[in-house]
Amino acid sequence: MFQPSTAGAAVSPIPAADKTNDPPFEAVRHMVFGSVGAVQATIARLHHLNYAEPNDWSKPIATGQPNEVVVVLIKRVRVL
């Protein structure tokens, strides 16, 4: 059976992160309605601005309105 060695340098436990100073995060939902082309252009623009990755958005969902879909992004944002 394996026996850990006690010889050598003493091992210090890694201190737990102080969670009291971490700013809280909240989930926000972004919903984009429009034609498939307009929605894709909006997703590409937000990606270009480094706000969200294109794969983070839901697949387009038909709204029942002619030529209209909706996509959803849930993003965690820091609340200061």
Secondary structure in CASP SS format (residue, H / E / C, confidence):
PFRMAT SS
TARGET T0000
AUTHOR 0000-0000-0000
METHOD secondary structure of the structure
MODEL  1
M C 1.00
F C 1.00
Q C 1.00
P C 1.00
S C 1.00
T C 1.00
A C 1.00
G C 1.00
A C 1.00
A C 1.00
V C 1.00
S C 1.00
P C 1.00
I C 1.00
P C 1.00
A C 1.00
A C 1.00
D C 1.00
K H 1.00
T H 1.00
N H 1.00
D C 1.00
P C 1.00
P C 1.00
F E 1.00
E E 1.00
A E 1.00
V E 1.00
R E 1.00
H E 1.00
M E 1.00
V E 1.00
F E 1.00
G E 1.00
S C 1.00
V H 1.00
G H 1.00
A H 1.00
V H 1.00
Q H 1.00
A H 1.00
T H 1.00
I H 1.00
A H 1.00
R H 1.00
L H 1.00
H H 1.00
H H 1.00
L C 1.00
N C 1.00
Y C 1.00
A C 1.00
E C 1.00
P H 1.00
N H 1.00
D H 1.00
W C 1.00
S C 1.00
K C 1.00
P C 1.00
I E 1.00
A E 1.00
T C 1.00
G C 1.00
Q C 1.00
P C 1.00
N C 1.00
E C 1.00
V E 1.00
V E 1.00
V E 1.00
V E 1.00
L E 1.00
I E 1.00
K E 1.00
R E 1.00
V E 1.00
R E 1.00
V C 1.00
L C 1.00
END
